[in-house]
Amino acid sequence: MKFVAITACPTGIAHTYMAAESLEQTAQANGDEIVVETQGSAGSEPLSAEDIASADAVIFAADLAVQGRDRFAGKPIVEAPVKAAINDAAGLFERAKAAAREPVAPAAPELTSKVGANDKAGTKVRQWLMTGVSYLIPFVAAGGLLIALGFALGGYEISDAPAVTEHFDAGSVAGWAALMFQIGSAAFKFLVPVLAGFIAFAMADRPAIAPGFVGGAIAVTVGAGFLGGLVAGLLAGGVVLWLKKIRVPKAMRGIMPVVVYPLLGSIVVGVLMYVVVGKPMAAATSGLTNWLNSLSGASALLLGALLGLMMAFDMGGPVNKAAYTFAVGGLTTGATGSLQIMAAVMAAGMVPPLALALASTVRKKLFTEAERENGRAAWLLGASFITEGAIPFAAADPFRVIPSIMLGSAVTGSLSMAFGATLRAPHGGIFVLPLIGSPLLFLVALIAGTAVAAGSVIALKQVRFRSAERSAAVSGQPVNA
């Protein structure tokens, strides 16, 4: 049989391409054909009309809204989280083959939501939010790293430098530091509008983008920040979805998505954000900022441990992204506590792949040849803060690997918070070490958590290995490590 598929994860970095590779390998093993479109950060060639037309079924392995969903109208579609394609691609193909044998209901042309009509409410909300986060991350990475570079070159007082449009000295380091900082600051100003705009887009398609961006910009204006952006995006998407239900004369349908929906949506969302929602959200944001700045002692340790557990739990999945988004949202407040949280989150997210790389290096016989190969790649992935590098190990042995890496990441998160390490860059791993406050203590926290996780994995696998040895001795069969 022939299939087409789309894979997409919130960051578009690792899960997207790992899922595509898993689908391709499984199809080859089954004697089937598949063409995969990876809607990730590196992009891919869109599926051709010929491939789609000749496909027996379509597989969506995605944790966010699939782009161009209307291309597959009339085709049997199977949908699953992106990790399902990594961990159980064979099961997805079985579902797709079963779907191909069933008659397909006619497509509903009026459906413009980017989320499946039959998805549960919780799934829809998660996909809406993850879509916003997916489009947000490039702005976070570019803006945050430029701001951090500005601080590295010119010190923290560079934030008080005059505008480069008025004074720019190309011959001095301070001039370039100010330029980097101000470019990064400009990129950061888009964070909340982009988040709101693409949450709205996921809910109600293109007509909702303008109301979402407007609502997000107002959230920034009234001081509602990241929380206000989330609310603005949901409001904009909801308002446009409601407007679409209103029947209009046929002659007006052409201008509705281009003029009427963006106009009325922007008016309604703008009024709600300025008059009703803005002040409570601003108060909540102010309270969050004050709380982050007041963190100390046991509360800071507990928060660091919780964030570490979340970063390791699903290694790039929704729980991991919730912790990461919380840390990035705090960066927009500039609070010292927020910078400590960003450092703790990045350090904790580096632990799982580094720990498994270490474990598979020092106790090779406990791991398969494929796992040892993955371990060699995991060194670089972990150093780059790509937590997904631990997924192959967790998929093969979840009950030993996942608790171990959660323990290690919790230790690292707590230690990082206790040491007061800070980070203004939202990504980069070991390569942004010069931009980290208290970098040596940050490394101590990272090494400690990595050692704890690696030791836990080795200990748990050793128990299994010895049990296998005893069984082999009884049966007279060799041990398969």
C-alpha atoms as one frame of an Amber mdcrd trajectory, in Angstrom:
protein
   0.000   0.000   0.000   1.030   3.605  -0.432   0.824   6.248   2.262   1.647
   9.892   2.757   2.405  11.380   6.148   3.073  14.640   7.933   5.180  14.857
  11.071   5.355  17.952  13.261   6.418  18.703  16.833   6.268  22.041  18.700
   9.949  22.902  18.262  10.357  21.273  14.852  13.861  20.147  15.772  14.095
  16.496  16.775  10.767  14.682  17.144   9.644  15.809  13.682  12.546  14.139
  11.887  12.819  11.126  14.174   9.141  10.350  13.524   9.653  10.674   9.769
  12.634   8.311   9.851  10.696   5.775  11.937   7.757   5.828   9.499  10.044
   5.424   6.497  11.948   2.512   8.046   8.752   0.730   9.106   7.184   1.179
   5.661  10.292  -0.298   4.053  10.198  -3.260   6.449   6.500  -3.810   5.659
   6.999  -3.597   1.898   4.851  -0.446   1.742   5.584   2.972   0.253   5.436
   6.258   2.136   6.300   9.872   1.394   6.699  12.102   4.469   6.399  15.885
   4.712   8.280  17.137   7.787   6.745  20.382   8.977   9.790  21.231  11.074
  12.258  24.045  11.539  14.323  23.004   8.506  11.247  22.661   6.318  10.738
  20.077   3.581   9.350  19.653   0.124   5.537  19.720   0.309   3.797  16.522
  -0.721   2.980  16.573  -4.419  -0.596  16.409  -5.614   0.281  13.116  -7.354
   1.570  11.521  -4.135  -1.536  12.589  -2.235  -3.888  11.406  -4.982  -2.262
   7.967  -5.198  -2.065   7.403  -1.427  -4.318   4.809   0.164  -4.325   6.686
   3.485  -2.771   9.644   5.294  -0.901   9.642   8.612  -0.670  12.796  10.728
   1.921  12.333  13.490   1.767  15.806  14.976   1.506  17.610  18.300   0.315
  20.848  16.731  -1.838  22.071  13.892  -1.058  20.475  10.528  -0.476  23.049
   7.813  -2.419  22.609   4.592  -4.824  20.067   6.016  -7.381  20.765   3.282
  -5.077  19.063   0.716  -6.163  15.689   2.066  -9.926  16.106   1.709 -11.533
  12.786   0.858  -8.612  10.665   2.049  -8.668   8.295   5.044  -6.712  10.039
   7.808  -5.110   8.595  10.938  -3.947  11.061  13.596  -1.603  10.461  16.531
   0.964  12.311  18.664   4.372  12.579  17.082   5.868  10.209  19.686   3.501
   7.463  18.523   5.313   7.433  15.190   8.635   7.074  16.996   7.577   4.408
  19.491   4.900   2.472  17.580   5.092   3.175  13.861   3.871  -0.355  13.103
   0.689   0.321  15.046   0.098   3.519  13.077   0.410   1.622   9.796  -2.095
  -0.962  10.998  -4.535   1.835  11.831  -3.913   3.472   8.451  -4.542   0.210
   6.601  -7.759  -0.309   8.527  -8.845   3.246   7.723  -8.079   2.690   4.027
 -10.534  -0.201   3.964 -13.352   1.946   5.365 -15.466   4.310   3.220 -14.524
   7.963   3.681 -17.230  10.452   4.611 -17.449  13.532   2.359 -15.249  16.387
   3.503 -16.917  19.309   5.227 -15.754  22.346   3.252 -16.854  24.831   5.897
 -14.443  23.366   8.487 -11.487  25.743   8.776 -10.180  24.891  12.217  -6.669
  23.446  12.147  -7.611  20.864  14.777  -9.538  17.692  14.068 -13.278  18.082
  14.457 -13.526  14.927  16.560 -10.681  15.748  18.914 -11.509  16.069  22.588
 -11.631  19.565  24.087  -8.409  19.061  26.046  -6.579  17.852  22.940  -7.779
  20.843  20.953  -6.640  23.348  23.570  -3.239  21.674  23.836  -2.770  21.754
  20.060  -3.839  25.396  19.888  -1.318  26.367  22.563   1.461  24.216  21.081
   0.919  25.832  17.680   1.432  29.260  19.247   4.558  28.050  21.028   5.902
  26.493  17.813   5.798  29.808  15.955   7.097  31.633  19.026  10.319  29.644
  19.464  12.275  31.125  16.488  11.640  34.632  17.878  12.696  33.447  21.338
  15.887  31.868  20.028  16.909  34.785  17.821  15.948  37.540  20.243  17.186
  35.849  23.391  20.561  34.887  21.968  21.115  38.378  20.543  20.266  39.974
  23.890  22.596  37.564  25.656  25.343  38.329  23.118  24.850  42.040  23.751
  25.309  41.493  27.485  28.368  39.307  26.884  30.054  41.972  24.753  29.021
  45.085  26.638  28.015  44.063  30.154  24.590  44.418  31.712  24.763  48.235
  31.524  24.416  47.904  27.734  20.650  47.992  28.264  21.028  51.723  29.051
  22.961  52.504  25.852  21.466  55.172  23.555  19.519  54.048  20.499  21.849
  52.980  17.691  19.818  55.115  15.287  21.175  58.125  17.161  24.671  56.905
  17.900  26.460  53.848  16.527  30.220  53.446  16.739  31.153  50.652  14.310
  34.743  50.746  15.580  33.972  49.821  19.186  32.843  46.615  20.874  30.323
  48.615  22.907  28.705  49.883  19.697  28.214  46.362  18.382  27.043  45.168
  21.807  24.363  47.859  21.822  23.358  46.949  18.279  23.013  43.238  19.127
  21.044  44.045  22.281  18.643  46.372  20.490  18.036  43.945  17.603  17.326
  41.205  20.132  15.014  43.490  22.092  13.108  44.261  18.895  12.694  40.531
  18.236  11.534  39.962  21.825   8.760  42.531  21.412   7.095  40.124  18.982
   6.887  37.256  21.459   3.453  37.890  22.927   1.788  39.050  19.662   3.191
  36.006  17.792   2.011  33.664  20.533  -1.499  35.159  20.501  -1.690  35.413
  16.715  -0.831  31.791  16.035  -2.977  30.399  18.835  -5.829  32.211  17.095
  -4.626  30.885  13.724  -4.724  27.310  14.999  -8.281  27.851  16.190  -9.845
  29.677  13.258  -7.324  29.811  10.388  -5.981  32.945   8.664  -8.865  35.350
   9.411  -7.975  35.073  13.119  -4.301  36.041  12.770  -4.896  39.816  12.777
  -7.212  39.826  15.828  -4.722  37.549  17.608  -1.758  39.821  16.897  -3.777
  42.891  17.897  -4.828  41.258  21.150  -1.251  40.197  21.868   0.072  43.701
  21.207  -2.542  45.135  23.571  -1.521  42.576  26.195   1.997  44.011  26.021
   0.697  47.581  26.159  -1.387  47.034  29.307   1.322  44.974  31.018  -0.526
  41.655  30.816   2.533  39.953  29.319   2.692  36.279  28.452  -0.474  35.352
  30.329  -2.349  38.118  28.538  -1.074  36.797  25.219  -2.461  33.338  25.928
  -5.859  34.803  26.785  -5.809  37.163  23.780  -5.082  34.289  21.390  -7.896
  32.161  22.763 -10.268  35.130  22.673  -9.372  36.003  19.079  -9.780  32.443
  17.862 -13.083  32.058  19.699 -14.483  35.325  18.385 -13.611  34.515  14.762
 -15.015  30.992  15.075 -18.253  32.526  16.345 -18.323  35.084  13.522 -17.919
  32.304  10.962 -21.152  30.731  12.137 -23.156  33.780  11.087 -24.851  33.255
   7.713 -24.203  36.030   5.200 -25.428  36.675   1.648 -23.467  34.859  -1.047
 -22.251  38.150  -2.519 -20.450  39.016   0.741 -18.704  35.687   1.326 -15.606
  36.670  -0.629 -14.792  39.654   1.586 -15.641  38.027   4.919 -12.255  36.315
   5.591 -10.215  39.202   4.187 -12.008  42.214   5.673 -14.966  41.500   7.936
 -13.609  38.736  10.204 -10.259  40.507  10.865 -12.016  43.865  11.384 -14.775
  42.723  13.719 -12.470  40.271  15.464  -9.900  43.004  16.148 -12.593  45.334
  17.490 -14.086  42.764  19.847 -10.734  41.446  21.077  -9.337  44.959  21.439
 -12.275  46.105  23.551 -12.123  42.999  25.736  -8.372  43.285  26.247  -8.383
  47.008  27.046 -11.556  47.161  29.137 -12.232  43.731  30.628  -9.305  41.309
  30.565  -6.189  43.490  30.483  -6.112  44.727  34.081  -6.694  41.342  35.759
  -4.045  39.745  33.511  -1.610  42.582  34.278  -2.193  42.044  37.997  -1.582
  38.307  37.584   1.632  38.958  35.638   2.824  41.419  38.276   2.086  38.873
  40.985   4.000  36.191  39.100   6.996  38.518  38.678   7.007  39.402  42.377
   6.749  35.725  43.300   9.661  34.785  41.035  11.810  37.554  42.531  10.970
  36.380  46.062  11.974  32.764  45.483  14.604  31.558  47.911  15.471  28.595
  50.082  13.158  25.597  50.027  10.676  27.133  47.581  13.386  27.676  44.978
  14.680  24.124  45.445  11.206  22.642  45.063  10.473  24.688  41.960  13.801
  23.665  40.417  13.066  20.012  41.165   9.563  20.250  39.689  10.813  21.898
  36.504  13.543  19.256  36.236  10.995  16.460  36.551   8.864  18.074  33.833
  11.802  18.536  31.460  12.744  14.858  31.693   9.290  13.306  31.859   8.509
  13.254  28.129  11.780  14.602  26.675  10.448  17.305  24.380   6.754  16.459
  24.633   3.926  18.629  25.981   5.018  18.451  29.643   8.584  19.356  28.706
   7.316  22.227  26.545   5.087  23.499  29.362   8.146  23.870  31.617  10.185
  25.446  28.824   7.405  27.874  27.903   7.046  28.885  31.546  10.761  29.686
  31.657  10.697  31.614  28.378   7.618  33.558  29.483   9.506  34.606  32.583
  12.337  35.991  30.462   9.975  38.700  29.224   9.572  39.970  32.816  13.316
  40.416  33.366  12.997  39.212  36.981  16.105  37.715  38.577  14.066  34.677
  39.585  13.062  34.236  35.938  16.691  34.149  34.826  17.409  31.495  37.449
  14.448  29.440  36.228  15.710  29.626  32.638  19.114  28.334  33.752  17.538
  25.514  35.777  15.294  24.470  32.873  18.128  24.387  30.352  20.453  22.490
  32.678  17.737  19.966  33.550  16.892  19.508  29.871  20.512  18.707  29.054
  20.739  15.916  31.641  18.754  13.058  29.956  20.824  12.675  26.761  24.106
  13.356  28.564  23.297  10.808  31.259  22.450   8.094  28.751  25.495   8.918
  26.679  27.602   8.500  29.838  25.855   5.304  30.937  26.177   3.656  27.520
  29.873   4.566  27.470  30.910   3.316  30.913  28.731   0.148  30.958  28.534
  -0.858  27.331  27.377  -4.418  27.949  24.092  -3.172  29.433  23.129  -1.550
  26.123  22.545  -2.850  22.613  24.784  -1.874  19.716  22.076   0.489  18.432
  21.824   2.132  21.855  25.594   2.548  22.053  25.484   4.244  18.644  22.698
   6.526  19.855  24.777   7.232  22.944  27.622   8.598  20.863  25.234  11.035
  19.184  23.597  11.905  22.523  26.756  13.653  23.759  26.319  16.434  21.214
  22.530  16.489  21.525  22.733  16.881  25.280  25.419  19.532  25.072  23.159
  21.426  22.635  20.109  21.235  24.968  18.183  18.836  22.720  16.455  16.645
  25.301  14.972  14.464  22.550  18.335  12.711  22.282  17.201  10.462  25.151
  14.065   9.216  23.372  15.542   6.075  21.735  16.703   4.841  25.151  13.394
   5.643  26.835  11.415   3.968  24.060  13.424   0.763  24.451  13.329   0.620
  28.273  10.907   3.243  29.659  10.464   1.870  33.191  14.176   2.061  33.947
  15.236   5.041  31.868  12.462   7.580  32.516  12.509   7.457  36.361  16.308
   7.652  36.303  16.524  10.720  34.082  13.697  12.410  35.998  15.683  11.949
  39.204  18.842  13.351  37.635  17.059  16.338  36.092  15.342  17.103  39.414
  18.738  17.130  41.148  20.168  19.460  38.504  17.161  21.804  38.612  17.315
  22.085  42.396  21.070  22.633  42.491  20.947  25.244  39.743  18.297  27.192
  41.660  20.239  26.788  44.922  23.425  28.078  43.295  21.595  31.078  41.803
  22.832  30.420  38.259  21.161  32.724  35.740  20.628  32.623  31.988  19.300
  35.271  29.614  19.504  33.072  26.503  16.586  30.700  25.919  18.646  27.998
  24.196  22.148  26.976  23.229  23.268  24.499  25.860  26.956  24.390  26.644
  27.662  26.777  23.767  26.165  29.747  25.660  28.190  29.015  28.811  29.925
  32.445  28.666  26.477  34.048  28.906  25.496  32.165  32.072  25.686  33.786
  35.492  27.808  31.594  37.845  28.869  29.271  34.987  31.058  26.996  37.141
  28.216  26.328  39.577  25.908  25.728  36.603  28.348  23.056  35.384  28.499
  21.515  38.871  24.692  21.204  38.881  24.719  19.723  35.379  27.463  17.198
  36.170  25.828  16.153  39.439  22.452  15.480  37.827  24.052  13.670  34.902
  25.990  11.419  37.288  22.869  10.675  39.358  20.803   9.811  36.273  23.542
   7.700  34.689  24.161   5.854  37.958  20.437   5.167  38.371  20.111   3.822
  34.836  23.147   1.579  35.275  21.908   0.283  38.641  18.441  -0.562  37.336
  19.748  -2.163  34.155  22.327  -4.103  36.167  19.527  -5.703  38.189  17.863
  -6.820  34.975  21.163  -8.021  33.535  21.961 -10.133  36.593  18.452 -11.562
  36.531  18.992 -12.495  32.877  22.325 -14.098  33.770  20.687 -16.239  36.455
  17.931 -17.296  34.071  20.505 -18.121  31.401  22.521 -20.194  33.874  19.437
 -22.236  34.724  18.437 -22.748  31.100  21.953 -23.140  29.737  21.406 -20.337
  27.179  23.830 -17.433  26.617  22.911 -13.996  27.931  21.712 -11.502  25.335
  22.936  -8.139  26.617
